[in-house]
Structure formats: structure tokens, C-alpha cells
Amino acid sequence: MGKKRTEVTVENVGDLIHMRVEAQKFFRLPHSNGLLFSIHTHLLSLKELTNNKEWTERFYKVLIDLPDDIASYKGYLPNKEKITDYLKSSLEQD
């Protein structure tokens, strides 16, 4: 969330809140029998996340159950209610 975390409103939460999304892959190399583990990281805005209903529903359910100490550690606590309201509203529109 960074520098703008205090500027989040109900109107701009979809644009200002971003999720770090990781694509992790694990391979065994055929010739050397070595192991390769890669992580590719993307930033995804809540607005983009809501384009996928399954992801939106899953994140909404996780966030409403997330204890405050973990939400604080992840940086969501100050805006948790705005985020969950945004996700819920998105789910209700579909």
C-alpha cells in the first residue's frame, strides 16, 4: 500500500490497493536431475482482481476471517473494511 495508504477511500480503494500475486513453479531438470524453483511476482489492483469472480470471492472470504494481528502484519488492517466492502459490492454486481 505504501505512501498512499492514508489516502484510501471507498471511491478509490480499487485503484490504490494492490495485491502481490506470485506464480511459483518447481521443475526437475532432465539432464542434470537438478531442481529449479522460480517465483514470478506481479502487482494486481483490487479493480483488476475483481475481473475474476473466483479470486474475488476467495479473497473476500479469507479477508473477513483474517485475524486483526495478521491483517495488520500484511498491511490491510487500516483499510480492511473498505477492501471487504469493495469486494462484497463487486460480488453483488455479478
PyMOL CGO cylinders between C-alpha atoms (Angstrom):
from pymol import cmd
from pymol.cgo import CYLINDER

trace = [
    CYLINDER, 0.00, 0.00, 0.00, 2.89, 2.31, 0.67, 0.3, 1, 1, 1, 1, 1, 1,
    CYLINDER, 2.89, 2.31, 0.67, 2.72, 6.08, 0.85, 0.3, 1, 1, 1, 1, 1, 1,
    CYLINDER, 2.72, 6.08, 0.85, -0.92, 6.40, -0.20, 0.3, 1, 1, 1, 1, 1, 1,
    CYLINDER, -0.92, 6.40, -0.20, -2.34, 4.04, 2.44, 0.3, 1, 1, 1, 1, 1, 1,
    CYLINDER, -2.34, 4.04, 2.44, -3.84, 7.01, 4.31, 0.3, 1, 1, 1, 1, 1, 1,
    CYLINDER, -3.84, 7.01, 4.31, -5.50, 8.32, 1.12, 0.3, 1, 1, 1, 1, 1, 1,
    CYLINDER, -5.50, 8.32, 1.12, -7.65, 5.23, 0.52, 0.3, 1, 1, 1, 1, 1, 1,
    CYLINDER, -7.65, 5.23, 0.52, -11.36, 5.97, 0.28, 0.3, 1, 1, 1, 1, 1, 1,
    CYLINDER, -11.36, 5.97, 0.28, -14.40, 3.93, -0.70, 0.3, 1, 1, 1, 1, 1, 1,
    CYLINDER, -14.40, 3.93, -0.70, -14.21, 5.56, -4.15, 0.3, 1, 1, 1, 1, 1, 1,
    CYLINDER, -14.21, 5.56, -4.15, -10.53, 4.80, -4.89, 0.3, 1, 1, 1, 1, 1, 1,
    CYLINDER, -10.53, 4.80, -4.89, -9.88, 1.56, -3.00, 0.3, 1, 1, 1, 1, 1, 1,
    CYLINDER, -9.88, 1.56, -3.00, -9.98, -0.49, -6.21, 0.3, 1, 1, 1, 1, 1, 1,
    CYLINDER, -9.98, -0.49, -6.21, -7.19, 1.61, -7.72, 0.3, 1, 1, 1, 1, 1, 1,
    CYLINDER, -7.19, 1.61, -7.72, -4.95, 2.20, -4.70, 0.3, 1, 1, 1, 1, 1, 1,
    CYLINDER, -4.95, 2.20, -4.70, -4.94, -1.23, -3.04, 0.3, 1, 1, 1, 1, 1, 1,
    CYLINDER, -4.94, -1.23, -3.04, -2.73, -3.77, -4.80, 0.3, 1, 1, 1, 1, 1, 1,
    CYLINDER, -2.73, -3.77, -4.80, -2.14, -7.44, -4.16, 0.3, 1, 1, 1, 1, 1, 1,
    CYLINDER, -2.14, -7.44, -4.16, 1.21, -9.12, -4.61, 0.3, 1, 1, 1, 1, 1, 1,
    CYLINDER, 1.21, -9.12, -4.61, 0.48, -12.22, -6.66, 0.3, 1, 1, 1, 1, 1, 1,
    CYLINDER, 0.48, -12.22, -6.66, 3.13, -14.91, -7.06, 0.3, 1, 1, 1, 1, 1, 1,
    CYLINDER, 3.13, -14.91, -7.06, 3.39, -17.60, -9.71, 0.3, 1, 1, 1, 1, 1, 1,
    CYLINDER, 3.39, -17.60, -9.71, 5.60, -20.35, -8.29, 0.3, 1, 1, 1, 1, 1, 1,
    CYLINDER, 5.60, -20.35, -8.29, 6.96, -23.18, -10.40, 0.3, 1, 1, 1, 1, 1, 1,
    CYLINDER, 6.96, -23.18, -10.40, 9.05, -26.19, -9.46, 0.3, 1, 1, 1, 1, 1, 1,
    CYLINDER, 9.05, -26.19, -9.46, 10.93, -28.24, -12.07, 0.3, 1, 1, 1, 1, 1, 1,
    CYLINDER, 10.93, -28.24, -12.07, 13.32, -31.16, -12.14, 0.3, 1, 1, 1, 1, 1, 1,
    CYLINDER, 13.32, -31.16, -12.14, 15.91, -30.54, -14.86, 0.3, 1, 1, 1, 1, 1, 1,
    CYLINDER, 15.91, -30.54, -14.86, 16.08, -33.55, -17.20, 0.3, 1, 1, 1, 1, 1, 1,
    CYLINDER, 16.08, -33.55, -17.20, 19.84, -33.84, -17.84, 0.3, 1, 1, 1, 1, 1, 1,
    CYLINDER, 19.84, -33.84, -17.84, 21.34, -32.78, -14.53, 0.3, 1, 1, 1, 1, 1, 1,
    CYLINDER, 21.34, -32.78, -14.53, 18.49, -34.01, -12.32, 0.3, 1, 1, 1, 1, 1, 1,
    CYLINDER, 18.49, -34.01, -12.32, 18.78, -30.62, -10.60, 0.3, 1, 1, 1, 1, 1, 1,
    CYLINDER, 18.78, -30.62, -10.60, 15.85, -28.78, -9.08, 0.3, 1, 1, 1, 1, 1, 1,
    CYLINDER, 15.85, -28.78, -9.08, 14.66, -25.36, -10.25, 0.3, 1, 1, 1, 1, 1, 1,
    CYLINDER, 14.66, -25.36, -10.25, 12.25, -23.28, -8.20, 0.3, 1, 1, 1, 1, 1, 1,
    CYLINDER, 12.25, -23.28, -8.20, 11.14, -19.96, -9.67, 0.3, 1, 1, 1, 1, 1, 1,
    CYLINDER, 11.14, -19.96, -9.67, 8.91, -17.23, -8.32, 0.3, 1, 1, 1, 1, 1, 1,
    CYLINDER, 8.91, -17.23, -8.32, 7.48, -14.53, -10.55, 0.3, 1, 1, 1, 1, 1, 1,
    CYLINDER, 7.48, -14.53, -10.55, 5.79, -11.66, -8.74, 0.3, 1, 1, 1, 1, 1, 1,
    CYLINDER, 5.79, -11.66, -8.74, 3.05, -9.39, -10.12, 0.3, 1, 1, 1, 1, 1, 1,
    CYLINDER, 3.05, -9.39, -10.12, 1.14, -6.49, -8.59, 0.3, 1, 1, 1, 1, 1, 1,
    CYLINDER, 1.14, -6.49, -8.59, -2.59, -6.67, -9.15, 0.3, 1, 1, 1, 1, 1, 1,
    CYLINDER, -2.59, -6.67, -9.15, -5.01, -3.89, -8.21, 0.3, 1, 1, 1, 1, 1, 1,
    CYLINDER, -5.01, -3.89, -8.21, -8.26, -4.80, -6.48, 0.3, 1, 1, 1, 1, 1, 1,
    CYLINDER, -8.26, -4.80, -6.48, -10.05, -3.49, -9.56, 0.3, 1, 1, 1, 1, 1, 1,
    CYLINDER, -10.05, -3.49, -9.56, -8.16, -6.00, -11.74, 0.3, 1, 1, 1, 1, 1, 1,
    CYLINDER, -8.16, -6.00, -11.74, -8.70, -8.77, -9.19, 0.3, 1, 1, 1, 1, 1, 1,
    CYLINDER, -8.70, -8.77, -9.19, -12.47, -8.30, -9.39, 0.3, 1, 1, 1, 1, 1, 1,
    CYLINDER, -12.47, -8.30, -9.39, -12.37, -9.26, -13.07, 0.3, 1, 1, 1, 1, 1, 1,
    CYLINDER, -12.37, -9.26, -13.07, -12.05, -12.82, -11.81, 0.3, 1, 1, 1, 1, 1, 1,
    CYLINDER, -12.05, -12.82, -11.81, -15.11, -13.71, -9.69, 0.3, 1, 1, 1, 1, 1, 1,
    CYLINDER, -15.11, -13.71, -9.69, -13.48, -16.84, -8.21, 0.3, 1, 1, 1, 1, 1, 1,
    CYLINDER, -13.48, -16.84, -8.21, -10.45, -14.89, -6.97, 0.3, 1, 1, 1, 1, 1, 1,
    CYLINDER, -10.45, -14.89, -6.97, -12.68, -12.08, -5.66, 0.3, 1, 1, 1, 1, 1, 1,
    CYLINDER, -12.68, -12.08, -5.66, -14.86, -14.48, -3.70, 0.3, 1, 1, 1, 1, 1, 1,
    CYLINDER, -14.86, -14.48, -3.70, -11.89, -16.37, -2.29, 0.3, 1, 1, 1, 1, 1, 1,
    CYLINDER, -11.89, -16.37, -2.29, -10.04, -13.22, -1.21, 0.3, 1, 1, 1, 1, 1, 1,
    CYLINDER, -10.04, -13.22, -1.21, -13.22, -11.77, 0.32, 0.3, 1, 1, 1, 1, 1, 1,
    CYLINDER, -13.22, -11.77, 0.32, -13.78, -14.91, 2.40, 0.3, 1, 1, 1, 1, 1, 1,
    CYLINDER, -13.78, -14.91, 2.40, -10.15, -15.00, 3.53, 0.3, 1, 1, 1, 1, 1, 1,
    CYLINDER, -10.15, -15.00, 3.53, -10.12, -11.32, 4.44, 0.3, 1, 1, 1, 1, 1, 1,
    CYLINDER, -10.12, -11.32, 4.44, -13.31, -11.40, 6.52, 0.3, 1, 1, 1, 1, 1, 1,
    CYLINDER, -13.31, -11.40, 6.52, -11.89, -14.33, 8.52, 0.3, 1, 1, 1, 1, 1, 1,
    CYLINDER, -11.89, -14.33, 8.52, -8.37, -12.89, 8.81, 0.3, 1, 1, 1, 1, 1, 1,
    CYLINDER, -8.37, -12.89, 8.81, -7.47, -12.07, 12.44, 0.3, 1, 1, 1, 1, 1, 1,
    CYLINDER, -7.47, -12.07, 12.44, -6.57, -8.42, 13.03, 0.3, 1, 1, 1, 1, 1, 1,
    CYLINDER, -6.57, -8.42, 13.03, -2.98, -9.19, 14.04, 0.3, 1, 1, 1, 1, 1, 1,
    CYLINDER, -2.98, -9.19, 14.04, -2.32, -10.89, 10.69, 0.3, 1, 1, 1, 1, 1, 1,
    CYLINDER, -2.32, -10.89, 10.69, -4.24, -8.20, 8.76, 0.3, 1, 1, 1, 1, 1, 1,
    CYLINDER, -4.24, -8.20, 8.76, -2.02, -5.65, 10.50, 0.3, 1, 1, 1, 1, 1, 1,
    CYLINDER, -2.02, -5.65, 10.50, 1.14, -7.57, 9.59, 0.3, 1, 1, 1, 1, 1, 1,
    CYLINDER, 1.14, -7.57, 9.59, 0.03, -7.74, 5.95, 0.3, 1, 1, 1, 1, 1, 1,
    CYLINDER, 0.03, -7.74, 5.95, -0.82, -4.02, 5.95, 0.3, 1, 1, 1, 1, 1, 1,
    CYLINDER, -0.82, -4.02, 5.95, -4.57, -4.46, 5.39, 0.3, 1, 1, 1, 1, 1, 1,
    CYLINDER, -4.57, -4.46, 5.39, -5.90, -3.52, 8.81, 0.3, 1, 1, 1, 1, 1, 1,
    CYLINDER, -5.90, -3.52, 8.81, -6.26, 0.26, 8.32, 0.3, 1, 1, 1, 1, 1, 1,
    CYLINDER, -6.26, 0.26, 8.32, -8.35, -0.32, 5.18, 0.3, 1, 1, 1, 1, 1, 1,
    CYLINDER, -8.35, -0.32, 5.18, -9.74, -3.81, 5.82, 0.3, 1, 1, 1, 1, 1, 1,
    CYLINDER, -9.74, -3.81, 5.82, -13.35, -2.63, 6.00, 0.3, 1, 1, 1, 1, 1, 1,
    CYLINDER, -13.35, -2.63, 6.00, -13.06, -0.59, 2.78, 0.3, 1, 1, 1, 1, 1, 1,
    CYLINDER, -13.06, -0.59, 2.78, -11.46, -3.54, 0.99, 0.3, 1, 1, 1, 1, 1, 1,
    CYLINDER, -11.46, -3.54, 0.99, -14.08, -6.05, 2.14, 0.3, 1, 1, 1, 1, 1, 1,
    CYLINDER, -14.08, -6.05, 2.14, -16.90, -3.62, 1.25, 0.3, 1, 1, 1, 1, 1, 1,
    CYLINDER, -16.90, -3.62, 1.25, -15.41, -3.17, -2.23, 0.3, 1, 1, 1, 1, 1, 1,
    CYLINDER, -15.41, -3.17, -2.23, -15.07, -6.91, -2.77, 0.3, 1, 1, 1, 1, 1, 1,
    CYLINDER, -15.07, -6.91, -2.77, -18.59, -7.59, -1.47, 0.3, 1, 1, 1, 1, 1, 1,
    CYLINDER, -18.59, -7.59, -1.47, -20.03, -4.89, -3.72, 0.3, 1, 1, 1, 1, 1, 1,
    CYLINDER, -20.03, -4.89, -3.72, -18.22, -6.39, -6.70, 0.3, 1, 1, 1, 1, 1, 1,
    CYLINDER, -18.22, -6.39, -6.70, -19.62, -9.85, -5.92, 0.3, 1, 1, 1, 1, 1, 1,
    CYLINDER, -19.62, -9.85, -5.92, -23.16, -8.48, -5.58, 0.3, 1, 1, 1, 1, 1, 1,
    CYLINDER, -23.16, -8.48, -5.58, -22.98, -6.83, -9.02, 0.3, 1, 1, 1, 1, 1, 1,
    CYLINDER, -22.98, -6.83, -9.02, -22.41, -10.16, -10.77, 0.3, 1, 1, 1, 1, 1, 1,
]
cmd.load_cgo(trace, "trace")
